[in-house]
Amino acid sequence: MISLFSNSPLYLITNRNISGLTHTRIARRATTAGIKTIQLREKHLLKKEIYKEALTVREITKRHKVTFIINDYIDIALAVDADGVHLGQEDMPLKEARKILGRQKIIGISTHTLREAIEAQDTGADYIGFGPMFHTITKDAGRPKGIKSLREISRHINIPVVAIGGITWENVKEVLNSGADAAAVASGILSGDIKTNLKRFFEAMT
C-alpha cells in the first residue's frame, strides 16, 4: 500500500460541475502541477462512462506516481486497479468492502462525529474524512464542524485524518496545524486555473 499523504497533505476531489472539465483533464492538469492524491467523485454519469474516465485517470496517476482513490464504486476501483476507495456512511459497510478489496487497497470513510470516526478506525479504515470543516457549496454535509472539533477528533484517532469542506489556501495551514494529516479540496483547486490554485496551496502549506 502507498504510504498515505507522505508526499503531500493536499488531496484533490474531482468535480466536473465546478471545473467545467472532464475528470481526465482535471487529473492531467493537477498531476503536472504537483498533486499527489486524487479522488474521482462522480454521481451523475453512467457507470460505464465513469469506468472509462477512471481508466484514463488511473493511467495518468500511475505515470505521475499519484495515489488514486475512487468515491463509492468498489467494482470500478477493482476494475481499473485504483489504489483504493472512499466510502460514505450510507455506502457498503467497511468490513464487507475490505473482504472484496483485500488488505492492499486503501479504504477511507467519511465521518461527521467522533463516534463515527472511532467506529471507522476500529473496523479497519485506512483514513477518515472529517467535516465539513467550514461552509461549503460543493456538498450539503450539514453544519460546519470547525477547528475545535478537528482538534478533538485528532486527539482520539490514530489513523490519518483528512479534513474536508470549505478549505481554501487561506485556511489550509490552520487546518493542518490543528491535527489534520491532509486537506481534501474541490472548489478551492477547481474554481479557476488549477495550476495557479495549486501553487497557492503549496506555498501556503510550507
Backbone as a chain_set.jsonl record, in Angstrom:
{"seq": "MISLFSNSPLYLITNRNISGLTHTRIARRATTAGIKTIQLREKHLLKKEIYKEALTVREITKRHKVTFIINDYIDIALAVDADGVHLGQEDMPLKEARKILGRQKIIGISTHTLREAIEAQDTGADYIGFGPMFHTITKDAGRPKGIKSLREISRHINIPVVAIGGITWENVKEVLNSGADAAAVASGILSGDIKTNLKRFFEAMT", "coords": {"N": [[0.834, -1.198, 0.0], [0.473, 2.249, -0.756], [2.154, 4.758, 1.062], [0.223, 6.795, 3.003], [-0.367, 10.136, 2.221], [2.251, 10.957, 2.574], [3.838, 12.221, 0.742], [2.561, 14.619, 0.141], [0.237, 16.738, 1.822], [-2.078, 17.458, 0.514], [-5.187, 16.819, -0.965], [-6.955, 16.132, -3.698], [-10.299, 16.373, -4.812], [-12.149, 15.422, -7.513], [-14.386, 17.28, -9.645], [-16.718, 17.746, -12.027], [-18.664, 19.709, -12.475], [-17.85, 22.013, -11.108], [-15.362, 22.588, -12.258], [-15.741, 22.479, -15.01], [-14.49, 20.715, -16.601], [-13.489, 17.438, -17.824], [-12.961, 14.52, -15.765], [-10.581, 13.361, -16.48], [-9.147, 15.469, -17.728], [-8.924, 17.188, -15.566], [-7.291, 15.615, -13.924], [-4.952, 15.45, -15.507], [-4.063, 18.138, -15.528], [-3.783, 18.669, -12.791], [-1.937, 16.729, -11.861], [0.394, 17.364, -13.279], [0.874, 19.739, -12.09], [1.616, 19.038, -9.572], [0.017, 17.662, -7.666], [-0.58, 14.96, -5.347], [-2.452, 13.149, -4.466], [-5.505, 11.978, -5.639], [-8.99, 11.92, -5.736], [-11.539, 10.462, -7.538], [-14.656, 11.655, -7.958], [-17.924, 11.103, -8.775], [-21.291, 11.487, -9.443], [-23.268, 11.466, -11.33], [-22.86, 10.575, -14.012], [-23.283, 7.709, -16.239], [-22.359, 4.414, -15.17], [-20.626, 3.063, -16.926], [-19.449, 5.165, -18.238], [-18.151, 6.434, -16.153], [-16.332, 4.44, -15.567], [-14.722, 4.48, -17.921], [-13.548, 7.025, -17.709], [-12.23, 6.683, -15.276], [-10.365, 4.768, -15.961], [-8.58, 6.138, -17.669], [-7.736, 8.137, -15.939], [-6.447, 6.555, -14.067], [-4.243, 5.698, -15.562], [-2.888, 8.122, -15.885], [-2.353, 8.85, -13.209], [-0.74, 6.741, -12.384], [1.498, 7.14, -13.977], [2.495, 9.49, -12.928], [2.96, 8.793, -10.357], [0.928, 9.092, -8.415], [-1.44, 8.821, -5.801], [-4.487, 7.158, -6.252], [-7.838, 7.369, -5.687], [-11.165, 6.128, -5.681], [-14.407, 7.339, -5.417], [-16.993, 5.755, -3.75], [-17.499, 3.56, -5.734], [-16.719, 0.418, -5.612], [-16.45, -1.715, -7.396], [-15.569, -0.48, -9.768], [-13.182, 0.592, -8.895], [-11.697, -1.754, -8.436], [-11.694, -2.768, -11.044], [-10.122, -0.97, -12.517], [-7.823, -1.02, -11.135], [-7.374, 0.869, -9.076], [-5.915, 2.703, -6.304], [-7.503, 2.653, -4.092], [-10.667, 3.084, -2.317], [-13.188, 5.509, -1.421], [-15.6, 5.71, 1.017], [-18.953, 6.542, 2.013], [-21.111, 7.161, 4.885], [-23.469, 5.913, 4.268], [-22.862, 3.976, 2.474], [-21.567, 0.723, 1.371], [-20.822, -1.4, 4.15], [-17.722, -1.102, 5.919], [-16.314, -3.457, 6.66], [-17.301, -5.367, 4.884], [-16.542, -4.251, 2.477], [-13.8, -4.447, 2.733], [-13.421, -7.202, 2.592], [-13.859, -7.609, -0.094], [-11.979, -5.95, -1.364], [-9.529, -6.518, -0.188], [-6.447, -6.438, 1.797], [-4.535, -4.801, 0.69], [-5.54, -2.59, -0.57], [-6.548, 0.83, -0.209], [-8.918, 2.094, 2.084], [-11.025, 4.662, 2.722], [-13.147, 6.51, 4.948], [-15.991, 8.568, 5.206], [-16.683, 10.729, 7.872], [-18.587, 12.354, 10.451], [-18.848, 12.781, 13.084], [-17.388, 12.194, 16.351], [-17.979, 9.638, 17.275], [-18.558, 8.23, 14.881], [-16.059, 8.417, 13.697], [-14.365, 6.969, 15.448], [-15.549, 4.457, 15.22], [-15.044, 3.901, 12.519], [-12.26, 3.768, 12.562], [-11.902, 1.589, 14.322], [-12.983, -0.496, 12.854], [-11.26, -0.853, 10.798], [-10.574, 1.134, 8.872], [-8.399, 2.916, 6.638], [-7.976, 5.599, 6.583], [-9.755, 8.495, 7.78], [-12.266, 10.72, 6.552], [-13.104, 13.931, 7.642], [-15.585, 16.262, 8.411], [-18.127, 18.699, 7.434], [-15.491, 21.105, 7.465], [-15.692, 23.901, 7.198], [-18.131, 26.258, 5.911], [-19.49, 25.071, 2.884], [-20.143, 24.947, -0.627], [-20.029, 22.836, -2.267], [-21.024, 20.348, -1.437], [-23.841, 19.285, 0.401], [-23.364, 18.78, 3.533], [-24.134, 19.22, 6.073], [-23.97, 21.147, 9.177], [-21.082, 23.226, 9.648], [-18.126, 21.87, 11.17], [-15.786, 22.931, 12.269], [-12.626, 24.174, 13.649], [-12.172, 23.495, 16.346], [-13.549, 21.047, 16.731], [-12.108, 19.454, 14.981], [-9.618, 19.346, 16.272], [-10.376, 17.886, 18.528], [-11.129, 15.426, 17.391], [-8.651, 14.606, 16.338], [-7.243, 14.039, 18.627], [-8.249, 11.62, 19.456], [-8.063, 9.807, 17.4], [-6.016, 7.56, 15.65], [-5.349, 6.855, 13.07], [-4.757, 8.341, 9.793], [-6.231, 11.595, 9.463], [-8.352, 13.228, 7.34], [-9.22, 16.357, 6.626], [-12.124, 18.064, 5.436], [-14.132, 20.221, 3.393], [-14.921, 23.36, 2.534], [-12.285, 24.249, 2.539], [-9.619, 26.392, 1.887], [-6.823, 28.06, 0.255], [-6.203, 30.031, 2.01], [-6.953, 29.141, 4.568], [-5.869, 26.609, 4.885], [-3.424, 26.043, 6.176], [-3.957, 26.459, 8.9], [-5.79, 24.4, 9.31], [-4.191, 22.103, 8.89], [-2.368, 22.472, 10.929], [-3.944, 22.001, 13.064], [-4.36, 19.35, 13.53], [-5.121, 17.798, 11.328], [-4.109, 15.377, 8.953], [-4.17, 15.593, 6.29], [-5.639, 17.689, 3.736], [-8.65, 17.772, 2.099], [-9.772, 18.94, -0.976], [-11.955, 20.549, -3.245], [-13.515, 22.756, -4.651], [-11.717, 24.881, -4.008], [-9.463, 24.312, -5.47], [-10.381, 23.713, -8.021], [-11.96, 25.814, -8.947], [-11.442, 28.122, -11.24], [-8.079, 28.6, -12.448], [-6.353, 25.637, -12.355], [-3.595, 25.047, -11.998], [-2.554, 27.493, -11.023], [-4.053, 27.76, -8.652], [-3.228, 25.475, -7.22], [-0.549, 26.095, -6.844], [-0.79, 28.242, -5.042], [-1.868, 26.874, -2.812], [0.243, 25.063, -2.209], [2.292, 26.859, -1.56], [1.13, 28.077, 0.665], [1.111, 25.99, 2.479], [3.723, 25.553, 3.196]], "CA": [[0.0, 0.0, 0.0], [1.189, 3.513, -0.796], [2.128, 5.474, 2.329], [-0.772, 7.858, 2.835], [-0.11, 11.563, 2.401], [3.642, 11.209, 2.944], [4.422, 13.134, -0.246], [1.903, 15.923, 0.213], [-1.016, 16.653, 2.559], [-3.185, 18.009, -0.257], [-5.977, 15.716, -1.508], [-7.905, 16.72, -4.649], [-11.517, 15.656, -5.175], [-12.56, 15.934, -8.818], [-15.784, 17.698, -9.78], [-16.899, 18.285, -13.369], [-19.518, 20.9, -12.458], [-17.069, 23.165, -10.661], [-14.226, 22.87, -13.145], [-16.102, 22.516, -16.419], [-13.562, 19.802, -17.273], [-13.645, 16.023, -17.515], [-12.064, 14.046, -14.705], [-9.281, 13.124, -17.105], [-8.462, 16.753, -17.894], [-8.573, 17.646, -14.216], [-6.138, 14.818, -13.479], [-3.767, 15.855, -16.266], [-3.594, 19.458, -15.081], [-3.402, 18.629, -11.377], [-0.716, 15.93, -11.66], [1.551, 18.116, -13.778], [1.093, 20.848, -11.153], [2.206, 18.536, -8.34], [-0.865, 16.974, -6.713], [-0.117, 13.591, -5.095], [-3.599, 12.286, -4.172], [-6.707, 12.373, -6.37], [-10.194, 11.103, -5.623], [-12.532, 10.672, -8.588], [-16.007, 11.641, -7.393], [-18.901, 11.324, -9.853], [-22.6, 11.0, -9.027], [-24.289, 11.662, -12.354], [-22.614, 9.835, -15.242], [-23.494, 6.274, -16.23], [-21.177, 3.737, -14.632], [-19.665, 2.749, -17.982], [-18.709, 6.397, -18.507], [-17.243, 6.613, -15.009], [-15.253, 3.462, -15.767], [-13.832, 4.977, -18.97], [-12.767, 8.13, -17.136], [-11.359, 6.131, -14.235], [-9.271, 4.063, -16.625], [-7.59, 7.112, -18.131], [-7.164, 8.787, -14.752], [-5.508, 5.594, -13.492], [-3.01, 5.752, -16.358], [-2.221, 9.391, -15.572], [-1.856, 8.826, -11.831], [0.391, 5.796, -12.325], [2.65, 7.77, -14.629], [2.999, 10.559, -12.056], [3.092, 8.232, -9.0], [-0.099, 9.759, -7.616], [-2.429, 7.928, -5.205], [-5.773, 7.314, -6.93], [-8.971, 6.861, -4.919], [-12.458, 6.286, -6.332], [-15.514, 7.527, -4.476], [-18.163, 4.858, -3.757], [-17.628, 2.412, -6.627], [-15.724, -0.605, -5.347], [-16.247, -2.512, -8.606], [-14.741, 0.285, -10.703], [-11.84, 0.667, -8.3], [-11.042, -3.03, -8.725], [-11.544, -2.95, -12.494], [-9.033, -0.128, -13.051], [-6.698, -1.165, -10.206], [-7.15, 2.089, -8.29], [-5.249, 2.433, -5.027], [-8.489, 2.418, -3.052], [-11.995, 3.698, -2.426], [-13.671, 6.322, -0.308], [-16.988, 5.354, 1.257], [-19.733, 7.365, 2.921], [-21.798, 6.445, 5.952], [-24.596, 5.154, 3.707], [-22.346, 3.013, 1.497], [-21.284, -0.622, 1.868], [-20.048, -1.439, 5.397], [-16.283, -1.209, 5.712], [-15.867, -4.849, 6.77], [-17.642, -6.057, 3.64], [-15.683, -3.673, 1.435], [-12.441, -4.987, 2.926], [-13.429, -8.577, 2.085], [-13.796, -7.539, -1.553], [-10.786, -5.242, -1.821], [-8.302, -7.058, 0.383], [-5.693, -5.569, 2.708], [-3.588, -3.934, -0.01], [-6.213, -1.387, -1.064], [-6.889, 1.865, 0.767], [-10.338, 2.397, 2.287], [-11.304, 5.849, 3.536], [-14.548, 6.617, 5.364], [-16.465, 9.886, 5.615], [-17.24, 10.778, 9.225], [-19.06, 13.683, 10.838], [-18.862, 12.827, 14.545], [-16.332, 11.408, 16.991], [-18.423, 8.246, 17.312], [-18.347, 7.657, 13.549], [-14.619, 8.341, 13.456], [-13.84, 5.852, 16.235], [-16.072, 3.226, 14.611], [-14.291, 3.682, 11.272], [-10.914, 3.335, 12.955], [-11.97, 0.265, 14.942], [-13.358, -1.515, 11.87], [-10.18, -1.065, 9.85], [-10.358, 2.167, 7.854], [-7.022, 3.375, 6.5], [-8.042, 7.011, 6.973], [-11.121, 9.036, 7.834], [-12.538, 12.09, 6.151], [-13.882, 14.577, 8.703], [-16.07, 17.583, 8.039], [-17.386, 19.775, 6.767], [-14.764, 21.996, 8.352], [-16.262, 25.232, 7.071], [-19.245, 26.281, 4.967], [-19.105, 24.673, 1.535], [-21.235, 24.842, -1.594], [-19.803, 21.641, -3.077], [-21.848, 19.228, -0.989], [-24.592, 19.571, 1.617], [-22.947, 17.781, 4.52], [-24.527, 19.653, 7.408], [-23.351, 22.313, 9.812], [-19.615, 23.147, 9.758], [-17.602, 21.333, 12.434], [-14.835, 23.89, 12.796], [-11.286, 23.773, 14.102], [-12.242, 22.876, 17.676], [-13.94, 19.642, 16.555], [-10.979, 18.768, 14.346], [-8.627, 19.067, 17.316], [-10.922, 16.82, 19.364], [-11.012, 14.194, 16.618], [-7.24, 14.219, 16.199], [-6.774, 13.515, 19.915], [-8.785, 10.281, 19.678], [-7.91, 8.969, 16.214], [-4.611, 7.26, 15.376], [-5.15, 6.75, 11.63], [-4.786, 9.683, 9.198], [-7.48, 12.368, 9.423], [-8.416, 14.123, 6.19], [-10.238, 17.39, 6.816], [-12.792, 18.379, 4.176], [-15.258, 21.148, 3.45], [-14.651, 24.791, 2.611], [-10.867, 24.527, 2.771], [-9.017, 27.265, 0.884], [-5.392, 28.266, 0.514], [-6.066, 30.948, 3.158], [-7.141, 28.473, 5.865], [-5.335, 25.248, 4.894], [-2.346, 25.911, 7.16], [-4.587, 26.307, 10.215], [-6.371, 23.059, 9.34], [-3.101, 21.126, 9.058], [-1.762, 22.701, 12.242], [-4.925, 21.648, 14.101], [-4.462, 17.905, 13.681], [-5.4, 17.078, 10.085], [-2.957, 14.842, 8.234], [-4.326, 16.05, 4.907], [-6.801, 18.535, 3.472], [-9.325, 17.427, 0.852], [-10.241, 20.185, -1.58], [-12.538, 20.528, -4.589], [-13.702, 24.115, -5.179], [-10.54, 25.724, -3.823], [-8.498, 24.0, -6.527], [-11.015, 23.59, -9.338], [-12.577, 27.074, -9.378], [-10.386, 28.924, -11.855], [-6.947, 27.889, -13.021], [-5.911, 24.598, -11.429], [-2.16, 25.198, -11.72], [-2.392, 28.676, -10.162], [-4.626, 27.469, -7.34], [-2.358, 24.535, -6.52], [0.645, 26.838, -6.437], [-1.166, 28.974, -3.821], [-1.966, 25.919, -1.722], [1.572, 24.556, -1.851], [3.006, 27.947, -0.888], [0.504, 28.291, 1.972], [1.388, 24.864, 3.368], [5.126, 25.482, 3.574]], "C": [[0.877, 1.26, 0.0], [1.071, 4.204, 0.571], [1.263, 6.727, 2.189], [-0.227, 9.236, 3.156], [1.323, 11.89, 2.815], [4.294, 12.205, 1.986], [3.851, 14.543, -0.155], [0.579, 15.781, 0.945], [-2.221, 17.24, 1.813], [-3.858, 16.899, -1.06], [-7.055, 16.33, -2.391], [-9.091, 15.804, -4.897], [-12.039, 16.254, -6.481], [-14.049, 16.292, -8.823], [-15.952, 18.373, -11.134], [-17.682, 19.595, -13.376], [-18.754, 22.149, -12.052], [-16.043, 23.566, -11.709], [-14.623, 23.089, -14.594], [-15.229, 21.593, -17.261], [-13.941, 18.359, -16.975], [-12.701, 15.657, -16.376], [-10.658, 13.821, -15.248], [-8.493, 14.419, -17.249], [-8.065, 17.354, -16.551], [-7.308, 16.929, -13.755], [-4.864, 15.22, -14.202], [-3.2, 17.167, -15.721], [-3.078, 19.407, -13.642], [-2.11, 17.846, -11.152], [0.515, 16.663, -12.164], [1.87, 19.3, -12.871], [1.524, 20.369, -9.772], [1.297, 17.845, -7.346], [-0.418, 15.532, -6.558], [-1.236, 12.636, -4.682], [-4.819, 12.842, -4.896], [-7.827, 11.378, -6.07], [-11.139, 11.464, -6.768], [-13.91, 10.536, -7.954], [-16.991, 12.01, -8.49], [-20.228, 10.671, -9.48], [-23.626, 10.969, -10.155], [-24.07, 10.888, -13.656], [-23.028, 8.365, -15.094], [-22.212, 5.586, -15.782], [-20.16, 3.384, -15.711], [-18.848, 3.975, -18.366], [-17.72, 6.694, -17.379], [-16.051, 5.666, -15.15], [-14.24, 3.954, -16.799], [-12.94, 6.103, -18.452], [-11.768, 7.598, -16.114], [-10.155, 5.431, -14.843], [-8.181, 5.023, -17.088], [-6.945, 7.855, -16.962], [-6.158, 7.858, -14.085], [-4.185, 5.608, -14.245], [-2.198, 6.995, -16.018], [-1.594, 9.335, -14.18], [-0.693, 7.844, -11.67], [1.654, 6.436, -12.88], [3.297, 8.801, -13.708], [3.175, 10.1, -10.603], [2.185, 8.953, -8.01], [-1.077, 8.723, -7.069], [-3.797, 8.221, -5.807], [-6.869, 6.592, -6.153], [-10.249, 7.08, -5.724], [-13.552, 6.363, -5.28], [-16.618, 6.503, -4.76], [-17.999, 3.54, -4.504], [-16.488, 1.399, -6.461], [-15.417, -1.412, -6.606], [-15.367, -1.784, -9.619], [-13.316, 0.396, -10.184], [-11.053, -0.611, -8.576], [-10.737, -3.171, -10.216], [-10.375, -2.156, -13.066], [-7.776, -0.196, -12.189], [-6.344, 0.173, -9.541], [-6.481, 1.712, -6.972], [-6.244, 2.184, -3.902], [-9.805, 3.099, -3.333], [-12.252, 4.589, -1.219], [-15.166, 6.073, -0.177], [-17.654, 6.32, 2.232], [-20.419, 6.504, 3.965], [-22.946, 5.572, 5.434], [-24.146, 4.084, 2.706], [-22.129, 1.645, 2.144], [-20.474, -0.575, 3.161], [-18.576, -1.71, 5.131], [-15.799, -2.657, 5.736], [-16.144, -5.625, 5.489], [-16.779, -5.55, 2.486], [-14.277, -4.241, 1.529], [-12.354, -6.426, 2.413], [-13.253, -8.591, 0.569], [-12.444, -6.998, -2.022], [-9.479, -5.853, -1.327], [-7.552, -6.015, 1.206], [-4.823, -4.555, 1.974], [-4.218, -2.648, -0.547], [-6.566, -0.446, 0.088], [-8.407, 1.993, 0.869], [-10.44, 3.591, 3.229], [-12.796, 5.946, 3.807], [-14.885, 8.049, 5.739], [-17.07, 9.808, 7.008], [-17.601, 12.214, 9.569], [-19.106, 13.868, 12.353], [-17.699, 11.998, 15.081], [-16.716, 9.934, 17.026], [-18.196, 7.562, 15.969], [-16.864, 7.467, 13.258], [-13.995, 7.158, 14.193], [-14.3, 4.52, 15.654], [-15.312, 2.889, 13.33], [-12.894, 3.162, 11.579], [-10.931, 1.898, 13.464], [-12.302, -0.839, 13.947], [-12.37, -1.615, 10.717], [-10.014, -0.059, 8.737], [-8.881, 2.557, 7.82], [-6.897, 4.867, 6.787], [-9.5, 7.396, 7.108], [-11.14, 10.412, 7.184], [-13.388, 12.703, 7.251], [-14.283, 15.974, 8.266], [-17.581, 17.628, 7.997], [-16.707, 20.7, 7.775], [-15.403, 23.381, 8.387], [-17.458, 25.155, 6.116], [-18.743, 25.933, 3.571], [-20.32, 24.57, 0.638], [-21.124, 23.566, -2.422], [-20.76, 20.517, -2.722], [-22.555, 19.618, 0.298], [-24.303, 18.489, 2.646], [-23.244, 18.228, 5.948], [-23.746, 20.855, 7.92], [-21.84, 22.153, 9.911], [-19.163, 22.701, 11.146], [-16.598, 22.275, 13.087], [-13.552, 23.282, 13.341], [-11.311, 23.053, 15.448], [-12.587, 21.388, 17.576], [-12.821, 18.834, 15.906], [-9.909, 18.421, 15.377], [-9.078, 17.924, 18.22], [-10.791, 15.46, 18.663], [-9.571, 13.704, 16.587], [-6.656, 13.674, 17.5], [-7.183, 12.055, 20.121], [-8.512, 9.3, 18.547], [-6.429, 8.801, 15.875], [-4.308, 7.041, 13.902], [-5.217, 8.153, 11.034], [-6.182, 10.298, 9.158], [-7.396, 13.338, 8.251], [-9.557, 15.111, 6.415], [-10.825, 17.767, 5.459], [-13.889, 19.413, 4.405], [-14.855, 22.592, 3.621], [-13.204, 25.161, 2.845], [-10.286, 25.299, 1.584], [-7.533, 27.414, 1.179], [-5.183, 29.212, 1.692], [-6.173, 30.229, 4.501], [-6.499, 27.085, 5.962], [-4.24, 25.049, 5.94], [-2.912, 25.709, 8.562], [-5.173, 24.902, 10.374], [-5.292, 22.01, 9.596], [-2.431, 21.265, 10.423], [-2.675, 22.287, 13.388], [-5.2, 20.151, 14.169], [-4.77, 17.129, 12.427], [-4.095, 16.593, 9.452], [-2.975, 15.258, 6.776], [-5.575, 16.907, 4.812], [-7.374, 18.163, 2.121], [-10.009, 18.67, 0.297], [-10.838, 19.912, -2.962], [-12.569, 21.951, -5.129], [-12.445, 24.968, -5.111], [-9.463, 25.502, -4.869], [-9.12, 24.121, -7.91], [-11.705, 24.852, -9.835], [-11.491, 27.994, -9.927], [-9.276, 28.048, -12.396], [-6.354, 26.913, -12.006], [-4.445, 24.77, -11.041], [-1.903, 26.362, -10.767], [-2.888, 28.397, -8.753], [-3.758, 26.5, -6.545], [-1.08, 25.21, -6.039], [0.379, 27.611, -5.149], [-1.255, 28.048, -2.619], [-0.604, 25.437, -1.257], [2.395, 25.61, -1.104], [2.458, 28.166, 0.517], [0.848, 27.208, 2.965], [2.833, 24.784, 3.819], [5.415, 26.306, 4.808]], "O": [[1.901, 1.312, 0.682], [-0.009, 4.224, 1.162], [1.538, 7.6, 1.366], [0.31, 9.467, 4.24], [1.586, 12.97, 3.345], [5.196, 12.947, 2.375], [4.561, 15.53, -0.348], [-0.141, 14.807, 0.724], [-3.264, 17.488, 2.417], [-3.189, 16.131, -1.752], [-7.971, 16.98, -1.887], [-8.925, 14.613, -5.16], [-12.335, 17.446, -6.549], [-14.855, 15.694, -8.109], [-15.396, 19.446, -11.369], [-17.404, 20.485, -14.18], [-18.989, 23.228, -12.598], [-15.879, 24.749, -12.008], [-13.934, 23.795, -15.329], [-15.229, 21.68, -18.489], [-14.632, 18.083, -15.994], [-11.764, 16.392, -16.066], [-9.668, 14.063, -14.557], [-7.306, 14.465, -16.929], [-6.999, 17.955, -16.419], [-6.372, 17.556, -13.259], [-3.806, 15.321, -13.582], [-1.997, 17.282, -15.485], [-2.063, 20.023, -13.316], [-1.276, 18.251, -10.342], [1.574, 16.592, -11.54], [2.991, 19.807, -12.874], [1.775, 21.187, -8.888], [1.757, 17.469, -6.268], [0.07, 14.93, -7.514], [-1.0, 11.434, -4.56], [-5.132, 14.027, -4.782], [-7.638, 10.164, -6.139], [-11.495, 12.629, -6.945], [-14.292, 9.466, -7.479], [-16.909, 13.093, -9.07], [-20.293, 9.467, -9.232], [-24.743, 10.493, -9.955], [-25.045, 10.579, -14.341], [-23.115, 7.842, -13.984], [-21.114, 6.104, -15.986], [-18.957, 3.401, -15.451], [-17.692, 3.853, -18.771], [-16.601, 7.145, -17.621], [-14.91, 6.043, -14.885], [-13.033, 3.857, -16.577], [-11.738, 6.135, -18.719], [-10.609, 8.012, -16.089], [-9.053, 5.494, -14.3], [-6.993, 4.749, -16.916], [-5.754, 8.163, -16.993], [-5.128, 8.314, -13.59], [-3.121, 5.536, -13.631], [-0.976, 6.932, -15.879], [-0.442, 9.728, -13.995], [0.233, 8.098, -10.9], [2.739, 6.288, -12.319], [4.518, 8.961, -13.715], [3.495, 10.903, -9.726], [2.607, 9.362, -6.928], [-1.5, 7.832, -7.806], [-4.223, 9.374, -5.872], [-6.834, 5.373, -5.985], [-10.398, 8.112, -6.379], [-13.607, 5.542, -4.364], [-17.111, 6.407, -5.884], [-18.332, 2.489, -3.955], [-15.437, 1.516, -7.09], [-14.262, -1.755, -6.86], [-14.514, -2.401, -10.256], [-12.359, 0.303, -10.952], [-9.87, -0.551, -8.912], [-9.662, -3.632, -10.601], [-9.709, -2.614, -13.994], [-6.786, 0.479, -12.468], [-5.176, 0.552, -9.458], [-6.482, 0.547, -6.574], [-5.9, 1.586, -2.883], [-10.04, 3.62, -4.423], [-11.636, 4.449, -0.163], [-15.911, 6.209, -1.148], [-17.018, 6.845, 3.146], [-20.324, 5.277, 3.937], [-23.343, 4.608, 6.088], [-24.98, 3.366, 2.155], [-22.463, 1.436, 3.31], [-19.531, 0.21, 3.263], [-18.23, -2.463, 4.22], [-14.963, -3.043, 4.918], [-15.328, -6.44, 5.058], [-16.345, -6.323, 1.633], [-13.636, -4.489, 0.507], [-11.329, -6.825, 1.86], [-12.586, -9.466, 0.017], [-11.845, -7.525, -2.96], [-8.442, -5.719, -1.977], [-7.969, -4.86, 1.299], [-4.412, -3.555, 2.563], [-3.505, -1.722, -0.935], [-6.843, -0.881, 1.205], [-9.101, 2.0, -0.148], [-10.001, 3.537, 4.378], [-13.612, 5.515, 2.992], [-14.155, 8.681, 6.502], [-17.876, 8.922, 7.291], [-17.008, 13.163, 9.056], [-19.368, 14.965, 12.846], [-17.104, 11.201, 14.356], [-15.862, 9.07, 16.826], [-17.696, 6.438, 15.922], [-16.463, 6.476, 12.646], [-13.186, 6.426, 13.621], [-13.527, 3.563, 15.601], [-14.977, 1.729, 13.087], [-12.409, 2.232, 10.935], [-10.084, 1.087, 13.088], [-11.942, -1.996, 14.166], [-12.597, -2.362, 9.766], [-9.367, -0.365, 7.735], [-8.199, 2.53, 8.844], [-5.833, 5.341, 7.188], [-10.381, 6.699, 6.606], [-10.17, 11.166, 7.253], [-14.309, 12.053, 7.747], [-13.455, 16.766, 7.815], [-18.248, 16.706, 8.467], [-17.284, 21.034, 8.81], [-15.624, 23.955, 9.453], [-17.754, 24.088, 5.578], [-17.707, 26.43, 3.128], [-21.395, 24.159, 1.075], [-22.027, 23.249, -3.196], [-21.252, 19.813, -3.603], [-21.947, 20.214, 1.187], [-24.914, 17.421, 2.634], [-22.688, 17.695, 6.908], [-22.975, 21.483, 7.195], [-21.355, 21.066, 10.224], [-19.736, 23.1, 12.161], [-16.563, 22.402, 14.31], [-13.412, 22.067, 13.475], [-10.554, 22.106, 15.661], [-11.983, 20.564, 18.262], [-12.614, 17.668, 16.243], [-9.356, 17.322, 15.353], [-8.268, 17.093, 18.63], [-10.39, 14.472, 19.278], [-9.309, 12.518, 16.789], [-5.677, 12.927, 17.474], [-6.535, 11.331, 20.877], [-8.705, 8.095, 18.711], [-5.681, 9.777, 15.821], [-3.142, 7.037, 13.508], [-5.69, 9.073, 11.701], [-7.172, 9.627, 8.864], [-6.487, 14.165, 8.178], [-10.727, 14.73, 6.395], [-10.115, 17.79, 4.454], [-14.494, 19.469, 5.476], [-14.487, 23.014, 4.718], [-12.913, 26.267, 3.302], [-10.446, 24.902, 0.43], [-7.042, 26.959, 2.212], [-4.118, 29.208, 2.31], [-5.553, 30.654, 5.476], [-6.576, 26.447, 7.012], [-4.149, 23.973, 6.531], [-2.408, 24.885, 9.326], [-5.066, 24.293, 11.438], [-5.471, 21.127, 10.434], [-1.98, 20.276, 11.001], [-2.247, 22.227, 14.541], [-6.169, 19.728, 14.799], [-4.693, 15.901, 12.442], [-3.101, 17.319, 9.422], [-1.941, 15.278, 6.108], [-6.448, 16.865, 5.678], [-6.678, 18.226, 1.108], [-10.733, 19.365, 1.01], [-10.288, 19.137, -3.745], [-11.746, 22.316, -5.968], [-12.139, 25.699, -6.053], [-8.648, 26.386, -5.131], [-8.473, 24.574, -8.854], [-12.008, 24.957, -11.023], [-10.715, 28.574, -9.168], [-9.502, 26.894, -12.759], [-5.908, 27.316, -10.931], [-4.099, 24.649, -9.866], [-1.129, 26.235, -9.819], [-2.23, 28.751, -7.774], [-3.571, 26.675, -5.341], [-0.592, 24.92, -4.946], [1.228, 27.637, -4.258], [-0.778, 28.383, -1.534], [-0.324, 25.405, -0.058], [3.101, 25.299, -0.145], [3.219, 28.411, 1.453], [0.877, 27.46, 4.169], [3.147, 24.024, 4.735], [6.558, 26.355, 5.264]]}, "num_chains": 1, "name": "protein.A"}
